[in-house]
Amino acid sequence: MGFAATKAVALSGVEGHVVDVEAHGHPGLPAFVVSGLPDAACAQAPDRIRAGTSTAGLALSMRRWTVNLSPAGLPKVGSGFDIAIAVALLGADGQLPGRLTRPVAHIGELGLDGSIRAVPGVLPMVLAAARSGVERIVVPTASAREACLVPGLRVHAVGDLTDLTRLYRTLSQGHEPQDRTPDRPPRGATRMPDLSDVAGQAEARAALEVAAAGQHHILLLGPPGAGKTMLAERLPGLLPGLRSTEALEVTGIHSVLGLLPEDGSLIEAPPFVAPHHGASMASVIGGGSGRVRPGAVSRAHRGVLFLDESPEFRRDVLDGLRQPLESGEVVIARAERHVRLPARFQMVMAANPCPCGAGFAKGRGCQCTPLARRSYFGKISGPLLDRIDLRVVLLPLTRADLGDSAGESSADVAARVAGARERQRRRLRATPWAVNADVPGAHLREGALRLSAEVTRDLDRAMDTGTLTLRGYDRCLRVAWTLADLAGRDRPLRADASFALTLRAPSGMAA
């Protein structure tokens, strides 16, 4: 009778959980049982392990083998448990030193030829192992560079079971394996579209700078060809790069989805995600049957989510954005568990004024009926529209706009944005927030950040007349602080608050 244990990592959404893998063998009819809520792929591990170990010359004894994945109440999804199960079995069978396998975590899928293959989500798995105190982890060779992005633990890359047994043989002799850590690829300059390419639209460019400085959500309303998509695509180039912890979060999400850069490098620039307007709820918000996968809002975490032709999205998909816009996360509820997915993004919505797009055009009239116009833009519900800080109307371009000299480059605007972000960080350094868009309204209406009645006079009047909700009032305060930060002032002026109200409710749109 033999017993051995080791560790693996289970993924729930994009969050890893360390799992104890226990193997027990005793005399009886040959059998192989895996317990602990394995899904179909995990439950098929015995077939892969029998073939893989036999091919590698490490065939298991003919016993009744029982493998338990603990905690048993946590669903185990995928084939990433193969190597941990195989190591626990080989330890229980006396072919590996069981005393050495217990504190080590293992990630990878086992091939029938004994090879060890990569699985999605290695980075968040390794992060979870490091946080739980694991000091040594074994990963497939193809995932070594990704695993080495996490500091604080020893990463061993193995290509097959032969490499794995060689690793434990070296450890049992008291030697440390001479692993070669993959070189981190040199960081190349990321080329992004430049803001100077946008013709005209001075007001929209200014609003985009405000949105970048305070991380505010923005709606661009205008006819086709006015530059809405060009402006949205240039927003990431105005944003500061990701900090190390943020870069690990973003890279971990892309790892789960299998969307990492080919060189396995860390994603250090804010992502830009633009789902098609025919996308389903699961693809935008996240979800799925069985395995819960992140959606577009999670892929845009710490970056920009662009909804082009936003009225063409399904109404339920648009309303599903309301929770992540407020809380910065998506909660996917299932009968047996709740999965939380990070979704702190900056949203850019673009829309035509009507279905035909000629609402603002000169020289040709709009052919849409009043009912068609109302129903088209009415797909964006009032509660969702209330969460948009800036609403900008773009007019059709003229020949004069084409003849104007090129506007400021993204580098020039990004420098001002960086200065404004630094002022926000200094002002909010004693709080959990770093940008104006994250500051709760109550914090702005009370205490040291409360503005005088003279400064907020226009906002107060708009709220008294019912044209501004309390949520809209708070968002105007946040924009006013951003305007002051861009101007280098310590506190907003009445002109900043009034301009914030104008940016929120331009002519022809409700507050």
C-alpha positions in Angstrom: 0.0 0.0 0.0 1.4 3.4 -1.0 0.5 7.0 -0.5 2.0 10.2 -1.9 0.8 13.8 -2.4 1.7 16.9 -4.4 0.1 20.1 -5.5 -1.7 21.5 -8.6 -3.6 24.7 -9.3 -7.3 25.0 -10.3 -8.6 28.0 -12.2 -12.0 29.6 -11.4 -12.4 32.3 -14.0 -9.0 34.0 -13.8 -8.3 33.3 -10.2 -6.1 30.3 -9.2 -6.6 28.0 -6.2 -3.9 25.6 -5.0 -5.2 22.0 -4.9 -3.7 19.1 -2.9 -3.4 16.0 -5.1 -3.4 12.8 -3.1 -2.8 9.3 -4.6 -3.4 6.0 -2.8 -2.7 2.5 -4.1 -3.8 -0.7 -2.5 -4.3 -4.4 -3.5 -7.5 -5.2 -5.4 -8.9 -5.3 -8.9 -7.0 -2.8 -11.0 -8.9 0.4 -11.2 -8.3 4.1 -11.4 -10.7 6.6 -9.7 -10.4 10.4 -9.6 -12.5 12.2 -7.0 -13.0 15.9 -6.2 -15.4 17.3 -8.8 -13.3 16.7 -12.0 -14.9 17.8 -15.3 -14.8 15.6 -18.3 -11.3 16.5 -19.4 -9.9 16.0 -15.9 -11.8 12.7 -15.4 -10.1 11.4 -18.5 -6.6 11.9 -16.9 -6.3 8.2 -16.0 -6.3 7.1 -19.7 -3.6 9.7 -20.6 -1.5 8.9 -17.6 -1.5 5.1 -18.1 -0.4 5.5 -21.7 2.1 8.3 -21.0 3.8 6.6 -18.1 4.0 3.3 -20.0 5.5 4.9 -23.0 8.1 6.6 -20.8 9.1 3.3 -19.1 7.3 4.3 -15.8 4.3 2.0 -16.0 2.2 2.0 -12.9 1.7 -1.2 -10.8 -1.5 -3.1 -11.3 -3.3 -1.8 -8.2 -6.5 0.0 -7.3 -5.5 3.6 -7.5 -7.6 6.4 -5.9 -6.7 10.0 -6.6 -8.3 12.8 -4.6 -8.2 16.5 -5.6 -8.7 18.6 -2.4 -10.7 20.7 -1.6 -13.2 18.3 -3.1 -15.9 21.0 -3.4 -13.9 23.1 -5.8 -14.6 22.2 -9.5 -11.5 21.0 -11.3 -11.6 22.0 -15.0 -9.3 21.1 -17.8 -6.3 18.8 -18.3 -3.8 20.9 -16.4 -3.9 18.4 -13.5 -2.4 15.5 -15.5 1.2 16.1 -14.3 0.3 16.6 -10.7 -1.8 13.4 -10.7 1.0 11.5 -12.5 3.6 12.7 -10.0 1.4 11.7 -7.0 0.8 8.2 -8.5 4.5 7.7 -9.3 5.3 8.8 -5.7 2.8 6.4 -4.3 4.2 3.6 -6.5 7.7 4.2 -5.2 9.1 5.5 -8.5 9.5 9.1 -7.3 10.5 10.3 -3.8 7.2 11.1 -2.2 8.8 13.3 0.5 10.0 15.7 -2.2 6.8 15.8 -4.3 4.5 17.1 -1.5 5.6 20.8 -1.5 6.0 21.2 -5.2 3.2 22.4 -7.6 2.8 20.9 -11.1 1.0 22.3 -14.1 0.7 20.6 -17.5 -1.1 18.1 -19.7 0.4 14.7 -20.3 0.5 13.4 -23.9 0.3 9.7 -24.7 4.0 9.7 -25.8 5.0 11.0 -22.3 5.4 14.6 -23.4 4.3 17.5 -21.2 2.2 20.0 -23.0 1.2 23.6 -22.2 -2.3 24.6 -20.9 -4.0 28.0 -20.9 -3.8 30.1 -17.8 -0.3 29.2 -16.6 0.4 32.8 -15.4 -2.6 33.1 -12.9 -1.9 29.6 -11.7 1.7 30.4 -10.9 0.6 33.7 -9.3 -1.8 31.7 -7.0 0.9 29.2 -6.1 3.3 32.0 -5.2 0.7 33.7 -3.0 0.0 30.5 -1.2 3.7 30.0 -0.2 4.7 27.4 -2.9 8.5 27.8 -3.5 9.0 25.4 -6.4 6.8 24.8 -9.4 7.1 22.5 -12.5 5.7 23.7 -15.8 5.9 22.6 -19.5 8.9 24.0 -21.4 6.5 25.9 -23.7 5.2 27.8 -20.6 8.5 28.5 -18.9 8.8 32.1 -20.1 5.3 32.9 -19.0 5.8 31.3 -15.6 9.1 33.2 -15.0 7.2 36.5 -15.1 6.2 35.8 -11.5 8.9 36.6 -9.0 9.5 34.7 -5.7 9.5 31.0 -6.7 11.7 28.5 -8.5 10.4 27.5 -11.9 11.4 24.1 -13.4 10.6 23.6 -17.1 10.2 20.0 -18.3 9.5 18.7 -21.8 8.5 15.1 -20.9 8.3 12.5 -18.1 12.0 11.7 -18.6 12.9 15.3 -17.7 10.6 15.1 -14.7 12.2 12.0 -13.3 15.6 13.5 -13.9 14.6 16.6 -12.0 13.5 14.6 -8.9 16.6 12.4 -9.1 18.8 15.5 -8.9 16.8 16.9 -6.0 16.9 13.6 -4.1 20.7 13.7 -4.3 20.7 17.1 -2.6 21.6 19.1 -5.7 19.8 22.0 -7.2 19.0 21.5 -10.9 20.8 23.8 -13.3 17.7 25.3 -14.9 18.1 27.9 -17.6 15.6 30.7 -17.1 14.3 31.8 -20.5 15.6 35.2 -21.5 13.0 37.9 -21.4 12.6 39.3 -24.9 13.7 42.9 -25.4 10.9 45.3 -25.1 10.2 46.8 -28.5 8.6 50.1 -29.2 4.9 49.7 -29.5 3.6 51.6 -32.5 0.2 53.0 -31.9 -2.0 55.2 -34.1 -1.2 58.9 -33.6 -3.7 61.6 -32.7 -2.2 63.9 -35.3 -3.8 61.7 -38.0 -7.3 62.9 -37.0 -8.5 65.8 -39.1 -10.4 68.6 -37.4 -12.7 67.7 -34.5 -10.9 70.0 -32.0 -13.7 69.6 -29.4 -13.6 65.8 -29.6 -9.8 65.8 -29.3 -10.0 67.9 -26.2 -12.7 65.7 -24.7 -10.5 62.6 -25.5 -7.7 64.2 -23.5 -10.0 64.8 -20.6 -11.2 61.2 -20.8 -7.6 59.9 -20.8 -6.5 62.2 -17.9 -9.3 61.1 -15.5 -10.1 57.7 -17.0 -13.7 58.8 -17.8 -16.1 57.0 -20.1 -17.0 58.8 -23.3 -19.7 58.7 -25.9 -19.0 59.9 -29.4 -22.1 60.8 -31.5 -21.7 61.8 -35.1 -22.3 60.7 -38.7 -20.2 58.1 -40.6 -16.7 59.4 -41.5 -16.5 62.0 -38.8 -13.6 60.3 -37.0 -15.3 58.4 -34.1 -13.4 55.2 -34.7 -10.1 57.0 -35.3 -10.4 58.9 -32.0 -11.2 55.7 -30.1 -8.3 53.8 -31.5 -5.9 56.6 -30.4 -7.0 56.7 -26.8 -4.7 53.9 -25.6 -1.7 55.9 -26.9 -2.6 58.7 -24.5 -2.8 56.5 -21.4 0.1 55.8 -19.1 1.7 52.3 -19.3 0.6 49.6 -16.9 2.3 49.3 -13.5 3.9 45.9 -12.7 0.9 44.6 -10.7 -1.5 45.8 -13.4 0.6 44.2 -16.1 0.5 40.9 -14.4 -3.3 41.1 -14.0 -3.8 41.9 -17.7 -1.3 39.3 -18.9 -3.0 36.7 -16.6 -6.4 37.3 -18.3 -4.9 37.0 -21.7 -3.1 33.8 -20.6 -6.4 32.2 -19.6 -7.9 33.1 -23.0 -4.8 31.8 -24.9 -4.1 35.3 -26.3 -0.6 36.0 -25.0 2.0 37.6 -27.3 3.9 35.0 -29.3 7.1 35.9 -27.4 5.5 35.3 -24.0 6.3 38.8 -22.8 4.4 40.8 -20.3 1.6 43.0 -21.6 2.6 46.5 -20.4 0.4 48.7 -22.6 -3.3 49.3 -21.9 -5.3 46.8 -24.1 -7.8 47.9 -26.7 -10.8 45.6 -27.2 -13.5 46.3 -29.8 -16.1 43.5 -30.0 -18.4 43.3 -33.0 -21.9 44.6 -32.4 -23.4 41.1 -33.0 -21.4 39.7 -30.0 -23.4 37.6 -27.5 -23.7 38.3 -23.8 -21.2 35.6 -22.9 -18.6 37.0 -25.3 -18.9 40.5 -24.1 -19.6 40.1 -20.4 -18.2 36.6 -19.8 -19.7 33.3 -18.9 -20.3 30.0 -20.7 -21.5 26.6 -19.7 -19.1 24.5 -17.7 -16.0 26.6 -17.8 -16.6 30.3 -17.1 -14.5 32.3 -19.5 -13.7 36.0 -19.4 -15.5 38.2 -21.9 -14.5 41.4 -23.8 -14.9 43.5 -20.7 -12.3 41.5 -18.8 -9.9 41.5 -21.8 -10.2 45.3 -21.7 -9.2 45.3 -18.0 -7.0 48.3 -17.3 -7.5 49.4 -20.9 -10.1 50.6 -23.3 -13.4 48.9 -24.4 -14.7 50.3 -27.7 -18.3 49.7 -28.7 -18.6 50.9 -32.3 -22.2 51.2 -33.6 -23.3 50.8 -30.0 -27.1 51.1 -30.7 -26.7 48.0 -32.9 -25.6 45.9 -29.8 -28.4 43.8 -28.2 -30.2 45.7 -25.4 -29.4 43.1 -22.8 -25.7 43.1 -23.7 -25.5 46.9 -23.2 -27.4 46.7 -19.9 -25.0 44.0 -18.8 -22.3 46.6 -18.8 -23.9 48.5 -15.9 -22.4 46.4 -13.1 -18.8 46.4 -14.3 -18.9 50.1 -15.0 -19.8 50.7 -11.3 -17.9 47.9 -9.5 -15.0 47.2 -11.8 -15.8 43.4 -11.9 -18.2 40.9 -13.3 -19.9 38.4 -11.1 -21.0 35.2 -13.0 -23.5 33.2 -10.9 -23.9 29.5 -11.3 -25.8 27.0 -9.2 -22.7 25.7 -7.5 -20.5 28.8 -7.4 -19.9 32.4 -8.1 -17.0 33.5 -10.3 -15.6 37.0 -10.2 -13.8 38.4 -13.2 -11.9 41.7 -13.2 -13.4 44.3 -15.5 -12.0 47.8 -14.7 -12.0 49.3 -18.1 -12.5 52.7 -19.8 -15.4 52.6 -22.2 -15.7 54.5 -25.5 -19.1 54.3 -27.2 -19.7 55.5 -30.8 -23.1 56.0 -32.4 -24.6 57.5 -35.4 -27.4 60.1 -34.8 -29.9 57.8 -36.6 -30.0 54.5 -38.5 -29.1 56.2 -41.9 -26.4 58.2 -40.3 -27.3 61.4 -42.1 -28.7 63.2 -39.0 -26.0 65.9 -39.0 -25.0 65.7 -42.7 -25.2 68.6 -45.0 -26.6 68.5 -48.5 -28.7 65.4 -47.9 -31.6 65.0 -45.6 -32.2 62.2 -43.1 -34.7 59.7 -44.4 -35.5 58.2 -40.9 -38.9 58.6 -39.3 -39.0 60.2 -35.8 -40.0 56.8 -34.4 -37.0 55.1 -36.1 -34.7 57.7 -34.7 -36.0 57.3 -31.1 -36.0 53.5 -31.2 -32.5 53.4 -32.7 -30.8 55.5 -30.0 -33.3 54.2 -27.4 -31.4 50.9 -27.3 -28.9 52.7 -25.0 -30.9 52.8 -21.8 -31.1 55.8 -19.5 -29.2 54.0 -16.6 -26.3 53.1 -19.0 -26.2 56.6 -20.5 -26.2 58.0 -17.0 -22.9 56.3 -16.4 -21.1 58.0 -19.3 -19.1 61.0 -18.1 -18.5 62.7 -21.4 -20.8 63.0 -24.4 -19.4 64.6 -27.5 -21.2 65.5 -30.8 -19.0 65.3 -33.9 -20.1 67.3 -36.9 -19.3 66.3 -40.5 -15.8 67.4 -41.8 -15.5 70.2 -44.2 -12.8 71.1 -46.7 -11.5 73.7 -44.3 -10.9 70.9 -41.7 -8.8 69.0 -44.3 -6.7 72.1 -45.0 -5.9 72.8 -41.3 -2.4 71.9 -40.1 -2.1 68.7 -38.2 -3.1 68.7 -34.6 -1.0 67.8 -31.6 0.7 64.4 -31.6 -0.2 61.6 -29.1 3.1 62.1 -27.4 2.4 65.8 -26.6 -1.1 65.0 -25.3 0.2 62.0 -23.3 2.7 64.2 -21.5 -0.1 66.4 -20.2 -2.2 63.3 -19.3 0.7 61.9 -17.3 1.1 65.2 -15.4 -2.6 65.2 -14.6 -2.5 61.6 -13.4 0.5 62.4 -11.2 -1.5 65.3 -9.5 -4.4 62.9 -8.9 -2.1 60.3 -7.4 -0.6 62.9 -5.0 -4.0 64.2 -4.0 -5.5 60.7 -3.5 -2.4 59.0 -2.0 -4.1 58.4 1.4 -7.1 56.8 -0.3 -7.7 53.5 -2.2 -8.2 55.4 -5.5 -5.7 56.7 -8.0 -7.8 58.5 -10.7 -10.7 60.8 -10.5 -13.1 58.4 -12.2 -12.8 56.0 -9.2 -13.5 58.5 -6.4 -17.0 58.0 -4.9 -19.3 60.9 -5.1 -19.8 61.1 -1.3 -16.0 61.6 -1.0 -16.2 64.6 -3.4 -19.3 66.1 -1.7 -18.0 66.0 1.8 -14.7 66.6 3.6 -11.6 68.3 2.2 -12.6 67.8 -1.5 -15.9 69.5 -1.2 -16.3 72.4 -3.5 -17.9 75.7 -2.6 -21.5 76.6 -3.5 -20.1 79.3 -5.9 -18.1 76.7 -7.8 -21.0 74.2 -8.1 -23.8 76.7 -8.8 -24.5 75.5 -12.3 -24.5 71.9 -11.3 -26.8 72.7 -8.4 -29.2 74.5 -10.7 -29.2 71.6 -13.2 -30.0 69.1 -10.4 -32.8 71.3 -9.0 -34.4 71.4 -12.5 -34.2 67.7 -12.9 -31.9 67.7 -15.9 -29.0 66.1 -13.8 -29.3 63.1 -11.6 -27.2 62.6 -8.5 -25.0 60.1 -10.3 -24.6 62.7 -13.1 -23.8 65.4 -10.5 -21.0 63.2 -9.0 -19.6 62.5 -12.4 -19.5 66.2 -13.3 -17.5 66.8 -10.1 -15.0 64.1 -11.2 -14.6 65.7 -14.6 -14.2 69.2 -13.0 -11.3 67.9 -10.9 -9.8 66.4 -14.1 -10.0 69.7 -15.9 -8.3 71.4 -12.9 -5.6 68.7 -13.0 -4.9 69.3 -16.7 -4.7 73.0 -16.1 -2.3 72.6 -13.1 -4.7 74.1 -10.5 -5.1 72.8 -7.0 -8.9 73.0 -7.1 -11.6 73.4 -9.8 -13.1 76.7 -10.7 -16.7 77.4 -11.5 -15.7 77.4 -15.2 -14.4 73.8 -14.8 -17.7 72.6 -13.3 -19.7 74.4 -16.0 -17.5 72.9 -18.7 -17.9 69.5 -17.2 -21.7 69.9 -17.4 -21.4 71.0 -21.0 -19.3 67.9 -21.8 -21.9 65.7 -20.2 -24.9 67.2 -21.9 -24.2 68.9 -25.2 -27.0 70.5 -27.2 -29.6 67.9 -28.1 -28.7 65.3 -25.6 -30.1 64.6 -22.1 -28.0 64.8 -19.0 
